[in-house]
Structure formats: structure tokens, C-alpha cells
Amino acid sequence: MSESFPRLSARTRRFTLGVPRGFTISPDGGRVVFLRTRSGTDPVTCLWELDTETHVERLVVDPRSLDDGDGDDLPPEERARRERSREQAGGVVAYSTDSAVTTAAFALSGGLYVADLPSGRTRRLDTPGAVVDPRLAPDGRHVAYVTEGALRVRDLASGEDRALATPESPTVTYGLAEFIAAEEMERMRGHWWSPSSDALLVERVDEGPVRVWHSADPANPDRPPVAQRYPAAGTPNALTELFVLGLDGSRVAVPYEDEYLTTAAWDSHALSIVTMPRDQKALRLFAVDPETGSSTLVREDTDPAWVDVVTGVPAHLDDGSLVWVACAEGGNRLFVGDRAVTPPTLQVRAVLDVDHDSVLFSASGDPTEIQLWTWDGHSLLPVSTRSGVFSGRMSGGVGVLTEQSLDTEGVSTTVVRRDGMAIPIPSRAERPGLDLRVSLGRSGRRELATAVVLPSWHEPGSGRLPVLMDPYGGPHAQRVLNRRGGYLESQWFAEQGFAVVVADGRGTPGRGPAFERAVLNDLATPVLEDQIDALQGVAEQYPDDLDLGRVAVRGWSFGGFLAALAVLRRPDVFHAAIAGAPVTDWRLYDTCYTERYLGHPDEQPDVYDNSSLFGDAAKLDRPLLLIHGLADDNVVAAHTLRLSSALLAAGRQHGVLPLSGVTHMTPQEVVAENLLLLQVDFLKRSLGG
């Protein structure tokens, strides 16, 4: 008997297990190193290598063959890193290589491992403590890592292991990204090797100024509360500094004035750092002299709303030309040197690789698609030619392309050699077993990108179905994309008897800066208006299939905020809501994300009040289910508990489902499975059918 979708979705971590990822291409293009679990239900990630000449795939590291097994015994710093990156698997989930891609280093259960890729020989190295984020020097002779807040370097030949920087207090770490960088800037690292392998740029973080919050586990009263330093909006951030630490023991400070270090890069052309003031209205690129620590401003981008941080830049072509992404003439554009080489209508999302004089980047013309392009120094060339969502890597003239679409199941990965030959890297993911019935289109006055998901068994015009709005709806995240994997849960809800509508409103990416910046100083009104606009537009397109007298909304994180907002402010439209891990008062959320859109709470208190749910508590007269993990360190459980208190004080009935030991993710199989079943039961009871 086949497993139910909720059970299979939980066991496969939403069908992500078994999918190849984390690609590294050797400089000559002859080998591709990557990560993948052995099957679609195996949570232990292994390290693999593909020979692009022979097409032979080889298992390099299986964690189960090592002393540390599957690697689930993690130090707190590594567990926090995985929460920030939303990593749901175990085993070798990250690795680094030397520039020749002949050696790989990784951490497993706090142990430091180094693998010789040609032979597959893997050895564990003794360390004075649990290891976080090991990174090999480009020449492969040393590996740097963090343990107990200290940045250490080990000589792989002699075995000498020494600290280059040791924390001066319990609140200080060297070599790790702070919470804000990892959660909101997609910067997961805090140390960078020099190209000559004789020095590192190292971030020093002092969390001393950050306020301490305490999270208790009511289900286990014998355990002490967990202390967490959380930089809530309007409160102090961690202090960050940079130093160039030489293997010869030298230490050079790299001063900068701005609040945030967004990223750094060190290649043969420059040591670069990018900084941003607290109001996020400027982004400054500096070239640093590693000998003196002095910085020269290379480029400054400003915006009256905010400036976006784009992954993959800064980078340089072989001739030293700067590769950058910035907003110009109404579009997010790729710059090479001082020249914008993409049109304003093509929204550049990320730079994926620079291979000598070619730039591989992702971009959208249609917001529901993410295509791959290259700039070869003279012209733009499309890499992906079919509809869908693509990503990739490029080195030595060899490319790795990943493809998703509504027409194909799962993620397809292909290595493209210089001669054009395509070599697939098989996915071992499980098949969801759902017959998807998804229609992408535009709806409403603003022609919002919208997906309509109907039951596979529904005959058009045979009867009106209750409607489930299933949005995220917030900045910097999309739900309406041309890929099957994004609609599996929505399709399962549809099979239970709902017409599911997914809409991306103002604030979401893909349609350009003006569309994204429409939520400035108001995270409530535009996003809610757009969900209603999309709903009404879809109802006009499907007049005989949607029952607007029975409309529910569900969401998680920002989507949870939006779901609760919907039933509180527009009960005439929305008749029930499920709010998972919702932000209920933006004063309780972190500095970087919140202040980007709402400013400083001391300077704009009315803006925060207007985007809070507390003032609307007395308006609730529709069924509302709040769900929250009590171990959530991103959207802390206080959000739900305080809203529940406000609803109780107003005498408003509602439900609260606390999840003991659960973080912002829900990877636990039992939790993930039953959450889906409980939500369907709530929706059917609330909507009457």
C-alpha cells in the first residue's frame, strides 16, 4: 500500500531528499563534485563526483562509513547555521574545496574531515573542540575553521593547529556570520581566504550589545530556558569588525563605518567588502588594501526606499572588470564595469558564476520564470530555452544546469560539456504521486501573477468549490513560479475539495523595483489588497467553480501574518484562517528585515502600529487557528502568544496549536505529516463541508 501524501512529504522533507545540489566544477571542467542523499527518503547527505569525460559517477564520502555516522550530533553554532539556511537534511550538508578541486573539507557531528577527491580517502583531524564551517585554502595546504568562537588554521601536511584569533569574551566569535547576516542577507560565512593562501579576512562579532531573550520549553519544565540574543527592530545589533589575519601572525584591522557588512570577496584582483547603513538606503563597495586595511570606495548605490543585496557580487572578469547588479532605469540590471549590459525589462536575480570573461546569471522577464543567461563580453546569450525555473554553475567552459517546470516532475540536473554533450546527474527523489492541475496566469486590476489549483477530479462548471488562498505574499519571496514542486501541498489541499489560489502581490520579486517597493512603510494594506484583488480576478475567470461565500486563507511566517490579517481586517471576504508562525507585531521581528520596510520604530511608531495585528484583535469573528513552534528562534513564539492574549482580552474565540521543540522549520516527520491533516480538518469544519 502506497504512503499518503502527508506521510511521504514529511519523510522526504517535502521531496527535497535525493535531489543533487551543492555543485563545484573543477577548473578544467573535467569533474563535478556535488551533494545528494542515497534515496528520496534517506536524510543522510553524501559527497559525490562525476567525471565529465567518462560520465562515471562515484561516491566519495558516505557519512555512515565514518565514525560519526549520520552527523546529527551538532554543535549549537552549526545547528543555528542550518536553521538560518533552512537545511533539512543531515550528513555532509556543506563542504569546501581547494582551487584545483582535488581536496574537500567538511564538518560532521562537530568533527573536522578532509577528503582526497581522486582517491576518496577521507580522514578525521583532531581538533580542540567542535568544528563549524571549515574552509580549505586555495592551495589546499591549510584548512581554517571555527571552534568555540576561535578562528583556527591547521596545516594539513605537518598537523600543526593554531588559533589565529581567540574570543576575548563569551559574547565574541571570530569567523562566523552574525544572526542578521545569515538570516536576512544570505551571508552564511565569516572568513575568506586570500588567493595566495597566506592570510584570511575574518569577521569579529560581539553580541554583547544585543538584548537577551529567553525561550522556555513548557513541555519539559526540568530544562532551563534557552538564552538567545535577538536583535529586535529598534534595538542594538551585534558589533561587527573585520581583520586581515596572516598565517605569519600579523593582524590588520579593516575599519568601516556602516552598520552592516553585507558580503566580502577576495580574488586575484581585489579584496572587496560591501557595507550598508542601518537605514539600508545605500550600498557601498570598497576595495581594501590587505597590507594596511585602508579602503577605497569603488561604487555607491542609493535608493530613497532601500537598496537590495544581490548574491554573487562583487566579482571580476579576467581583465579586472567589476561585475555588479544594481537598479537603473526601473530595472535590476547587470553591470560590467560602469556599463549596464542588460535591459531594464530583464530583472536580474543573482550572479551565479564568473568564468574568465563570461558571466552566468539568473533573471526574469516573466516573473513566473527564472531563466539563465550569459554575458560573454560582447552580447547576452540565453542559456535556458524552455519555460521554467533554472539555476546553474559554470567553470572551465562546462556548465551545470538545474531545471524545474510545471511540465516535468522534480528537479532535472544536466552537465553540459564544452562540446555541447549533455550528461544527466540523476535525481533520486521520490515521486509525489499527485496529478497536478495548475494554471498560471494574471488576475486582478494589477495583473498579479496567480496560480489556480483545482482538484484533479473536478469537472469545470460541475459545482462551486470552497476557496483556499495559499500565499506567502511578502517581500523577497515568490510562490507563483513555473515549477511543479511549488504546488504539491496546494494540490493536495485541492484534492481534499478546495479550489486553491496562490497569488504574488506587491512586495514580491520578479516584476521590478517599483513593484517591490510598494510595501514601503506599510506591510499590511498593499499585500492584503492584492490577495483580494487576485481572488476577485480568479472568480471572474472561474465563475462557476469558486464559492466566494466560503473562502479560507493559510500561510506560514509572513504568510501566517497575512492569513491572520485577512480574517481580522476583511472578514467580509475571508471566512477562516490558519496562521503558522505569524509575525504579529513587527517590533518583535529582527532589525534588518523590519527596518528595511518600516523604518525605525522610535521614528515611525504609527507605521508599526498600522502593520501590527494587535489593534485588530477585537474585530475577530471568524475561525482562526494559530500554529507556532515553541523553539522558533526566528519568529519567536511570543508573536502568537501575545496575539492570543489580545484575542482573549477582547473575548474572541480562537485556537492555538503549540509545537513543542519545533523551530521555524517543521522537519520532524510526525509534526509535518499531522500538521497537514489537522489543517484540512480545521478548514472543513470552519467552512462547513
N, C-alpha and C positions, 0 to 999 in steps of 0.2 A: 504493500500500500504506500502510495507516494505521500510525502510530507505536505502539510498545509503550507500555504504561502507564509503566514506569520512565523511558523516554526523555521522554515527554510531561510527566510530573510534574516532571522535572528542568528541562525547557525553560520550563515555565510557573511555576516557583517554587512548586510544589505548588498550581497552579491559582489563584494569587492575582493574577497579572498580568491586566489588563483589567477588574478589579473597581473600581467607583467608591469613593472614600474621601476622608477629609480635608475634610469639608463645612464651609462657612461660609455662613450665611444673612444677607442684608442686613437692616438694622433694619426696613425696611418690608415684608420678605418678598417683594420683587419679583424677587430674583436669588439663585441658589445657586451658589457657587464650589466647585469640587471638583477632585480629582486622579484621573487614570486614564491608563493606557497605551493606545496606539492599538489594540493587539490582545492576545490572550491569550498570545502568545509574544514580545511586544515588551517589553524590560525598561526602556525609557525612559519615565518618567512625565511627562505633560503637565498643564498647568493649563487648566481648562475653566470655562465659566459657562453656567448655564441661566436663561433668562428665564421666570419662572413665569406671566406673562400670555400670552405668545405661544407658549410651550412650545418655543422655539427654543434649541438647544444650540450653543455657539460655542467653538471652540478659541482660547484666549487666548495660551498660550505653548507652543511646541514646542521643547524644548532643541536639537533638531537644526538648527533655523534660526538658532541663536545661535552665536557664535564658539566657545563652549566645548563644543559638541556634546552628547554624552550625559551629561556631568558626572561621569565616573568618576574623574577625577584629583582626589582628595580630600585635604585636609589631614588630618594624623593625628587632630586633635580631632574632626573631622566623621566620620571613619571609625569612631572609638570611639563617637560618639553613635549611629551607625547600628547598630553591634553591640549596644549596650545596648537599643535599641528593636526589634531583630530585623528591621530593614529589609533586604529582599532585592532591591529594585528600584533603578534609577538615575534620573537626571534630576531633576525638581523633586519631591523626596520630602517637602518641608515648606515651608510659606510662612506669612507673617503678613499681616494687613490692618489698615488704619485702622478706626476705629469705624463709619464710613459704608460700608465695604466698597467703596471706589472705587479703592483702590491696594493692590497686593500687593508684598511684598518676599520674595526668596528667594536662596539661595546655590547656585551651580553651578560645580563644579570650583574652588572657592575664590574665585570672583568674586561680587561683590555686584550683584544685579539688582533693578530696580524696574519694575513693570508698571502702566500705567494701564488699569484694567479696562474702562471704557467704550469706549476706542479700540483696546485691545490693544497699544498702543505700549509696547515694552519697551526699556530702556536699561541698559547696564552702567556702573557707577560706579567710578571709580578709587579704590583703597584701598591703604594701605601694606603690606598683607600678605594672606594667605589668610583668607577670611571664614567665620565659624561663627555660626549662629543669629541671623540678622538679624531684628529686630522693629521694626515701624513704631509710631510714637507714635499715640495715639488720634486726634489731629487731622490726621495724615498729613503733618506738616511735617518730621519728622525720622525717621531710622532709626538704631537702636542695633544694634551688632554687636560680636563679639569677634574680635580678630586678635592672634596671638602673645601671648595671655594678657591683653591690654589691652581694656578696655571703651571703645569709641569711639562717637561720635554724629556723624552727618552731616546738615547742613541741606540738604534737597532743593532748596530754591529758590536759595540762594547758592552751594552746593557746599562750604561750609566743613566740614571734617572734623577733629575733635579728639578727643583721649583724655580721658575723664573719670576714668579710673583706670588706672595703669600698674603692672605687677607689679614688686615690689621685689626678687624673686629668681627663679631659674629654676623653683622649685617652686610659685610663686604664680600663680593666674589670677583674673581678675575676670569675672563674668558667666556662668560655666559651672557646671553641676551637677557635683558630685564623683561618683566611681565608685559609691559606695554609694547615693546618692540616685537615680541613673539606673537602676542595676541592680535595686535592691530596694524603692524607694519610688515608682517610676513618675513621678519628677520629672525631666524632661528639660531643664529650663531653670534659669538662674541670674540672670536680670534681668527686672524687671517695671516697666512704665511707670506713672506716676501718671495718674489720669483727666484731669488738667489738662494733661498732656503737657509739664510743665516740670521733671520730676525722674524718677529711676528708683531703685527698690530693687535693690541689686546685692549678690550674694554674692561674698565673697572666700574663696578656697580655698587653703590652704597644705598641700601634700602632703609637706612636709619630714619630719614625724614617721612617715610610712608607710614600712614596710620595702620595700626594693627586691628584686625577683626578676628573674632573667634567663632569657629563653627563647631557646634557640638553634634553628636550623633545620638538622638534621643532613643534609638533602638538599642544602643549599647551604653548605658549610663555609667558603666565602670571605666569607660575610656575618657581620658581628658579631652577637652575641646582642642581643636587644631587652630593654632595661631597662624594667621595669614596677613601679610602686608598687602593691602589692596588700595591702589591709588584712585579713589572715587573722584568724580567730577568736582573741580574746585579745590581739591586737596593736593598736598605736595606729591610730586613724582619722585622716583629714585634719582639720586645724583649719579650721573654717568661721566666718565673721563676716558681718555684714550692715551695709551703709551706704546711706543715702539720699544720692544724688548729684544735685545740682541742675544744670541747664543753665547757671546763673549761676556755677558753680564751687564751690558750697558742698558740704560733706561732713559728714554727721551719722551718728555711729555708732549702731547699734541693737543693744545688748547682749542676750544671752540666755545662760542657764546650761546648758541641756541639751546633750547630745552631738549630737543630730540635728536639723537643720531639715528637716521633712518636706514643707512646702509654704509658699507665701505667696500672697496675693491683695491686689489694690489696686483697689477700686471707689469709687464716689461716697460710700459710707457709711463705709468704714474701710480703713486699711492693716492687714492681718491677717497674722500669722505663726503657724505651728503647729510646736511643738517636741516632742521626745521624749527622755527619758533613755536611757542606753545599755542598761539592762535592759528597756526598751520596755514597762514596766508602767503608764505614764501617757502621756497625750496632752494637751498644753496649748495652748489657743488664746489668743493675745494680740492686743489692739488696740494699735497703735503710733501715737504722735504723730510725724508725719514732721518736724516742726519741731525737736523736742528729742531724739527717739529713745527716749523713755521708753515703757514698755509697761504695759498694764493687763490682768490675767488676766480673760478673758471666760468661759472654760469649761475644766474639767479632767475628763477621763475616766480611770478607773483600772481595772485588772484584775489579779488575782493571777498570771495566766499571761502575757498580753501584750495590748496594745491594737492593733487593726488600723488601718492607714492607708487611708482610703477616698478615691478620686478624686472630684473635683468639688466638694469642700467645703474651706474655708468659702465660702458665697455669701450673698447678701442679696436679699430681696424689695424692691419699690419703697418700702415703708414702713420699711425697715431691719431687718426681722425676720431673724434668723440662720437659715440653712439648714445643717443638720448631720446627720451619721449617727453613731450610737453604739449600743452594746449595752445593752439594757434588757429585763428580764423574759425573758431567754433568747433574744432575737432581735436581729438587726441592724436597727435601726429608723431611719426618717427623722424628724428633729426640725425643727420650725419654731418658732423662739423656744425656749421651755422645754418645749414640748408635743410628745410623740411622736404623729405623725399616721398611722403605720402599725401594724398589729397585730404581735405577736411572731412569728406564724407566717409572715409575709411577709419573707423575708430580702433586705434592700436591698443591692444590689451597688455602685451608683455613682450619683451625681447627674450627669446629662448636660447639663442646661441650666436656667437660671432666666430666664423671660421675663416681666418685670414682676411679676405676682403668682402666676404658675404655675411649678411645679417639675416638670421631666421627669426621671424616674429609672428605673433598671432594677432588677428584683427577681425573686426566685424563691419560688414556693410549692412546686411540684415542683422538686427540684434539677436535673432534666434539662432544664428550660426556663428561659429568661431573658426575662421579659416587660417591657413598657413601661407605666408608669403616670404619671399627673399628679396633683399636689395643686393645686387651684385656689383655695386659701384657705378652702374650706368642706368639700370632700369629696375622696375618692380616686376617680379615674376610670381605667379600663383603656384604654390606647391600642391595644395589640396584642390581638387577639381570637382568633387561631389559635394552635395549638401550634407551638412552635419557639423559636428564639433570635433576639432582636431587639435592635437598638440604634437610636440616633437623635439628632437635634438639633432645636432649636426656637428660633425668633426671629420677632418680628413677627406672631405668630399662625400662622406657617407651620412645618410640620414636615418633617423628612427621616427616613424610616424605612428601616432595612435589616432584611431578614428571611432567615432560613435555617431549613430544616426537613428532615426525612427524606423528606417528600413532594415537595419541589421541588429542582431541581438548582441549585447555585451560590448566589449572593447576589442577592437581589432588592432594588432600591432604588426608593423611591417618595417623591415630594414631594407633600405634602398641603396644599393651599391653605386659606385661611380659609373659603372657600365649600364646602369638602369635596371639591373636584375633585382627583383623584389623577393625578399626572404621573410616568411612569416615567423613571428615568435608566438607560439600557441598560447592561448588563454586556457586555464583550467578551471575557470569559474563555473559554478552551477547554473543551469538554465532555470529561470523563474517559473516557467510553466504557465504564463499568463498570455492570453490573446489580447494584445494591446489594441485599443480602439481610440486613438488620439488624433485630434485635428488641431493643427496650428493655424492661427490667423490673427487678424486685428479686430479689436472691438472697441466700442465707445467713441465718445467725441474726440479723444486724443489718439485713437487708433492704437490702443495698447496691445502689446504682444500678449496673446492669450492662447491657452490650450484648453480644449474641451475634451473630457474623457468620459465616454459613455460605456455602460455595461456591454459586454460582447454579445449578450443575448437580447439586447433591446432593439425592437423594430421601430424605426422612425415613425412618429405620429401615433404610436400604439398606446400612449399614455404619458402623463406628465410625471417626471421623477423629482423627488426632493433633491435639492441642490446642496452640494458641499463645496464651499470656497476653500482652497488649499494653498494659500500664499506663503511666501516669505515676506516679500513686499518692502524690504528695507534696502538701505544703501549698500553698494558693493557686493551684492549677491543677486543671482538670477535663478529663477525656476523654469522659465519658458525658453527652453533650448531644444534644438533638434537632436535629441538623443533619447533612446528608449529607457535607459537606466534612471532618468529623472522622473519617470511617471509610474514606476512599478507599484509603489504604495497607493498612488492615486487610482490606478487601475483596479487594485484590489478593493479599495473602498467603493469604486463604481460597481464592481461585481456584487457588492452587498446591497445594491439597489439605489445608488445615487448617481446623479449627473455631477461630475466633479469639474470645477472650473479653476484654473490656475492662471493668474494674471500678474504681470510685472508692471507696476505703476511707476510714477515719478520717484526718482532716487536710485532706481536700479540701473546698472551699467548697460552699455551696448548701443545707446542712442545719442551719445554725445554729452558734453559738459553741461549744457543748459538744462537738459532733462534731468541729469543727476543733481544739479544744484537747486532744483525747485523745492527741495525739502529744507533749505537753509532757514534756521530759526523756527521750524515747525515740523516735527517728526510725526505729527498726528493727522492734521487736516488733509494734506495732499494725498497721503497713502490711503487713507480711508475713502476719500472721494473717488480715487481711481479704482478701488475694488468695487464700489457701487456702480461706477461708470462701466466697468468691464462686465459686471453681472447683467446690467440692463442691455448692453450691446449684444451679449450672447443670447439673452432671452428673445431679442428681436430676430436673431438668426435661427433660433430653435423654438419657435412659438408654441409648438405642440408637444415639446419634450421636457420643458422645465417648469416646475411648480414653484413660483415665486412666493407662495404662501408658506413654504417650508424650506427655509434657507439656513444652513449652518455654516460655520467657519472654524477651521482648525489651523494651528500653526505652532512652531517651536522657536524660541529665542525672540528675535524681532517679530517673527510670525505669531508667536504667542501674545506679544504685546498688541499686535494688530487684531488678533481674534478677540481678545478681551475688550479692546477699544470699540470694536464693531458692535457688540451687543450692548455696551454701555451708552454709546452715543447715537447709534442708529438701530434701536430695537424695532423700528417700523420696517426695516429691511432684513435684519438678521435675527433669527429666532432661537439660536442656540450657539454656544461657542465652547471650544476646547483650547485652552491656553497653556501650552507647555513651556516651562522655564521662561516665563514672560518677564521682560523689563517693565516694571510698573511705575517706578519713579526714577527718572534719568539722573537724579542726584546720587543714586546708588550705583550707577554704572561708571565705567572707567573714564579717565581723563581724556585720553587721545580720541577715542571714538565719539564720545558725547560732546566734547567741546568743539570738535570739528563742525558739528551741525548746529549746536545750540549755544555756543559761546560759553563764557564763564558764568556759573550760576550766581555768583555775587553781583555780576554786572547786568545780567538779564534774568532776574528771578521770574518774571512773568512768562518768559519763553518756556522755562522749565515747568511752571505750573500748567500752562496750556497743553504741554505734551505729557503730563502725568495722568495716571488713571485714578488717583485718589479722590480728586474733586468730583468724579462722576459716580462714585460708589453708590450713592443714594438713588441713582437712576436705574439700577439693575432691576429688570422684571422679566428677564429671560433666563433659561438654564445656562449656567456657566460652570465648567469643570476646570479647576486649576491643577496642573501637574508640575512637580518640581523635585529634582534630585537634591537631597539634603547635603550632599558632598560637592555640590556645584561651586567651583571657585571662580567662575566667570560671571554668570548671572546668579548671584548668591540667593539662597532660599528666602532671605529676608524680603525679597521682592514679592513673592507670593504670600508670605505670612503677613506682611503689612497690609496688602490689599485685602486679604481675608479678614483681618481685624477691622479695616474700614467698612467692609461689607457687613460684618456682624454688628458694628456700631450703628449702621444705618438700618439694621433689621432686614437685610436682604439675604435670601436663601441662596446657597451656592455649594459646590462640592470642592474638596481639596484632596488630592492624591499625593501624599509624600512618598518619595522613593529613597529608602534608607541606603546609604553607601553609594548612591548613584551621582555621577558628575554631570556636566553639561552634555556629554555624550551618554548613550544608553547601550553600551556594547554587551552587557550581560544578557545571555540568551533568554532566560526566563522573563526578565524585565521587558526586553524588546518585543518578545512574542505576545505577552499578555497585554502590553500597552495597546497594541493594535486591536485586540479583541475587546478590551474594555471601552475603547473609544467608539467602536461600532455600536456596542450595546447602549452607550450613553446617547449617541446620536439618534438611534432608532426610538428610544424611549422619549427623547426630547421632542422629536419631530412627529411622533405618532405614526409609526409604521416601520 
